[in-house]
Amino acid sequence: MIRFLRTSIFLLIALSVNFGYGQSTSDTYLDSLLTIATRSKVDSNSVIALTHLQRYYFERGLYDSTLKYAKMALPITEMLNDKKRQARIQYNLGMTYTNLAKYDSAKKYLDATQAFWPIIHDTVLQVSSYNALAILSNYQSDYPQAVKYLLESAAIIDKSKTKAIQQIKPQVYSTISSNLIAEKQYEKGIEYSIKALRLEDYPGEPRYRVILHLDVFDAYLQMNQVDLAKPHLDSAILFNQPLNNMVISNLVSRNEGIYYNHVKDYSNALASYLKSYQLSETLKYDNLKSQVAGNIASIYLILQKYKEARRYALEANEIGKRLKQLEVVSNSYASLKQIAIADNDYKTAVKYADLNKIYADSATNAATQKETLSLESKYQSQKKENEIAALTIANTQRELEVVKRNRLLIGGAILSGAALLVLGLLFKNSRQKQLLAEREQTLQHEQIKFLERQQQVVSLQSMINGQETERIRIAKDLHDGLGGLFSTVKMYFSSLQHDMQELKDKELFQKSYLLVDSASVEIRRIAHSMMPEVLMKLGLVNALKDLCDNISAGKLIKVTLEVHGIQNRFNSNTEIMLYRIIQELLNNIMKHANATEVIIQFIKEAERLSVVVEDNGQGFNTQQFDESKSSGLETVKSRVSYLNGKLSIDSEKGIGTTIMMDFLINE
Amino acid sequence: MNNIVTILIIDDHPLVADGIKTMLKESEGLKIVGVCKTAKESLSFLMKETPKIILLDISLPDMDGLQLCEAIRKDNKESKIIGLTSTNEAGIITGLLQRGGNGYLLKNMEREDLIDAIATVMNGKIYLSKDANERVLEQFHRLGSTTTNTVLTRREKEILKLLSDGLNGPEIAEKLFLSPLTVETHRKNLLRKFNAHSVQLLLKVARESNLL
């Protein structure tokens, strides 16, 4: 029997990414949106209205209107320099084109969103965009690429603790699992799905619960374990019922068809497939439609209804070719071959058999499977080196291509005048390609830098962590061990002196007594500089108060501490790191700045922590300052990056220096 | 018998406990009734007995000494607690007093200090070792001088002034040669410092506090 490989069952991941748009959908609501959107005066309100409109139509599958309003909004966001909405609209355009199976346009818009991540902070959108790119790759059967994108988003998700992100966790896992299953890595796929289903209280969209069950069903079925698969199909049907969602129902029907097909209940299989086919048509989901058409063709073939079989096989073939669904095309040729044999048309049968083989060869790709596996393990071990290497190679190739193209262009320019016109056109085209290549190149450069930076941060983090752990240990040993010993010796001496009053006149005894005392004071001092006890026991703010007071007590410099919005303690690593940063900056100021006043300011609002250290010292040129003096600042910088923070220096000669640091602390 | 001052030593370091015992052995009217090495041990000891003095080491293996002080105070209001540490950080000292401690001794004390401390807290007063005393005074002194009004940084003062002149973020950034993001951070900080939701409110509050 011909087994129709189903590329994947997920379609609408993007649909369920809700950005919190208004839920109201009444006519008056639409009217008022239109009024705002079409006013002659364009401002951020028109953008908001247009965004709502395109979202409204997108959710109803009315893509023409979606495109219309999104494209109206895009230039306005550019004009208003509203990066956040610009990114969002480009993302929506990408999704719309994906659903319209216009992959080139989709890729263009989704790729464009990538440029925003260094500028804007919108983790949900970033994750969604990676997911959308993954879906796009999946639709084009490029599973390794899909997994690559998904791992990017999984990495972001694992790092983030915000609720919105946690809510999309299931769908990212689901998408990963779908792709792994498509790559025939069933166990791993099941693992991810089950992981998502087991997330506490199932935080995600109810739609995802259905999809996840379908994923598991699918994987078990592919492993030929019908007994394990069936319960998950039943769960999917159960959870689907209250949803009343055509897209999800479509998926469920298709999988029901697959199940009945598997247990050779062909009439039920046909009914389910036809239902899914109908829904795909209504929803204009050609991607699924082609696959279901292929399924239907195979069932009709088994039922020996060749006319119907041919009709659906040809349709699957046509859509499959258009959408570059290699498996669908290959399978459709297999069906067509069987039909031709039944018609006794052997010549056509041979032709189809050849075509079947060609497409099957390009579809099955052992190499890609391997790549996915290695990527998976890479993600687990958080190692990015290979990726960097691969990117560098790809990058070099691109550079070479650009050089080659440039050479060709120069060569061409020397040709005769008659050719010039033709060349001119060629040039334009080629120029665009070149621009595209260059853009890709810079994007990759950025990516490489990003990965390298991440790596640095990781190794730095472990180094600093080790250092601080060691300091805590030594300080504790000094306090409790050596400190205790010396204190006890002093206590004995004190008792001894009490018992034998004549010792008060013994110079040697008094000297020893004094030395023991200074030794214990010294130990206390060292232990304190290693790790202040107040920092461990009472937290950052109290420790900073002590630090400022101690420095101010010296009367040379007055340090003021301003703290706003910090009620709770941060985790101890963060506290130690922030303390060290302030310690180091104060050290620098005392050594080099000639300042008389310093303000240290901690302001926390929601997750944002702003730290400002400002002195009234001599200032320095931030562009060219003495490396030897700046070593302290380098340590500060690495500690700031340990906390994923940003640091900026604003210094004026003779007036003073302001160092600003921004952190995101979500605890 | 009521005149005898009973003492419990809580310290995980046996030598330190021994040192204290040695110092007190010839003092009349003082009696060490127990030595506990952990917080758990001390809490169960205190369920049965109520010593007049507790000498409490603030770094114990199973619980932070400050927390233990708080825990003891929950059921026991009579015993006088004297913190015993090798550190003299002001934060720790005030932390102990806030949690119901009656005194504070550095471990490298002399016999006279210990006797003095016990006598002082038995008289219902707070005892701080000489060194600790200075620290705490310093901190209180500074507390009085700094927390009354909000201090603005130089940049904040400049930006506040320009905001009151009616300039917006980008204009201020241009004027001060700063990045708009930096100005935005300063602006947000100002709002937070004055608990203001808008620039208008911020300017109003700033004028009222004579900062403009």
HADDOCK unambig.tbl for C-alpha pairs under 7 A between the chains (distance, minus, plus):
assign (segid A and resid 479 and name CA) (segid B and resid 86 and name CA) 6.29 0.50 0.50
assign (segid A and resid 483 and name CA) (segid B and resid 86 and name CA) 6.64 0.50 0.50
assign (segid A and resid 484 and name CA) (segid B and resid 16 and name CA) 6.22 0.50 0.50
assign (segid A and resid 487 and name CA) (segid B and resid 107 and name CA) 5.61 0.50 0.50
assign (segid A and resid 487 and name CA) (segid B and resid 108 and name CA) 4.39 0.50 0.50
assign (segid A and resid 488 and name CA) (segid B and resid 15 and name CA) 6.37 0.50 0.50
assign (segid A and resid 488 and name CA) (segid B and resid 16 and name CA) 5.25 0.50 0.50
assign (segid A and resid 488 and name CA) (segid B and resid 19 and name CA) 5.15 0.50 0.50
assign (segid A and resid 490 and name CA) (segid B and resid 108 and name CA) 6.37 0.50 0.50
assign (segid A and resid 491 and name CA) (segid B and resid 19 and name CA) 5.45 0.50 0.50
assign (segid A and resid 491 and name CA) (segid B and resid 20 and name CA) 6.88 0.50 0.50
assign (segid A and resid 491 and name CA) (segid B and resid 23 and name CA) 6.54 0.50 0.50
assign (segid A and resid 491 and name CA) (segid B and resid 109 and name CA) 6.89 0.50 0.50
assign (segid A and resid 491 and name CA) (segid B and resid 110 and name CA) 6.11 0.50 0.50
assign (segid A and resid 491 and name CA) (segid B and resid 111 and name CA) 6.77 0.50 0.50
assign (segid A and resid 492 and name CA) (segid B and resid 19 and name CA) 5.96 0.50 0.50
assign (segid A and resid 492 and name CA) (segid B and resid 22 and name CA) 6.87 0.50 0.50
assign (segid A and resid 492 and name CA) (segid B and resid 23 and name CA) 6.99 0.50 0.50
assign (segid A and resid 494 and name CA) (segid B and resid 110 and name CA) 5.57 0.50 0.50
assign (segid A and resid 494 and name CA) (segid B and resid 111 and name CA) 5.63 0.50 0.50
assign (segid A and resid 495 and name CA) (segid B and resid 22 and name CA) 6.58 0.50 0.50
assign (segid A and resid 495 and name CA) (segid B and resid 23 and name CA) 4.92 0.50 0.50
assign (segid A and resid 495 and name CA) (segid B and resid 111 and name CA) 6.36 0.50 0.50
assign (segid A and resid 517 and name CA) (segid B and resid 108 and name CA) 6.90 0.50 0.50
assign (segid A and resid 520 and name CA) (segid B and resid 108 and name CA) 6.87 0.50 0.50
assign (segid A and resid 524 and name CA) (segid B and resid 86 and name CA) 6.54 0.50 0.50
assign (segid A and resid 524 and name CA) (segid B and resid 87 and name CA) 6.16 0.50 0.50
assign (segid A and resid 534 and name CA) (segid B and resid 89 and name CA) 6.76 0.50 0.50
assign (segid A and resid 534 and name CA) (segid B and resid 91 and name CA) 5.91 0.50 0.50
assign (segid A and resid 534 and name CA) (segid B and resid 92 and name CA) 5.70 0.50 0.50
assign (segid A and resid 542 and name CA) (segid B and resid 91 and name CA) 5.97 0.50 0.50
assign (segid A and resid 543 and name CA) (segid B and resid 91 and name CA) 6.99 0.50 0.50
assign (segid A and resid 546 and name CA) (segid B and resid 90 and name CA) 6.46 0.50 0.50
assign (segid A and resid 546 and name CA) (segid B and resid 91 and name CA) 6.43 0.50 0.50
assign (segid A and resid 549 and name CA) (segid B and resid 139 and name CA) 6.59 0.50 0.50
assign (segid A and resid 564 and name CA) (segid B and resid 193 and name CA) 6.48 0.50 0.50
assign (segid A and resid 599 and name CA) (segid B and resid 153 and name CA) 6.67 0.50 0.50
assign (segid A and resid 603 and name CA) (segid B and resid 189 and name CA) 6.54 0.50 0.50
assign (segid A and resid 614 and name CA) (segid B and resid 153 and name CA) 6.83 0.50 0.50
